Structure formats: C-alpha cells, structure tokens
Amino acid sequence: PSGWIEPGQTPEFDEYTVVLRGLLRVTTRKGTLDVTAGQAVITHRKEWVRYSTPGPDGAEYIAVCVPAFSPGAVHRDE
C-alpha cells in the first residue's frame, strides 16, 4: 500500500526484487534508490536495508531471497 515502511533489517540472505507496478524505495547505509516498474534491485546479505512504498499507488513486486527468507534470518530493527 501507499505509505508503507518496513522496519530496517540486516538479513542473512541476498534479496533480488523486481518491481511490477508502482515505486519501491530501497534505503541502505550508502543511500536511497527508487525502483520503478520494470526495474530490479539486489540487496546483499549482512547489509542494512529498509523498503518502503512512498508513491500514491504503492507498489507490487516480487522478491526472491537466497537462501530462502525466514523470520530468524531477517534481523529486523527493534
């Protein structure tokens, strides 16, 4: 949805994300990247990242985690 902000995280997996619709904002310690429909981004394990959807239409995307996502491996901020 529009205005969604996920807590920051330092995952134990690489995440490959393809945006199908809307805008996904990816914030890391190095800066912020706006990823739009038809674009993709890779975030690397053990690097802090936060995802959000600041656009009026939110975003629809596919995320693939390698190795697979698990609640114990995501290490979300408090």
Helices and strands as residue ranges (DSSP letters): E 4-5, E 14-28, E 31-36, E 40-43, E 49-53, E 59-66, H 71-74
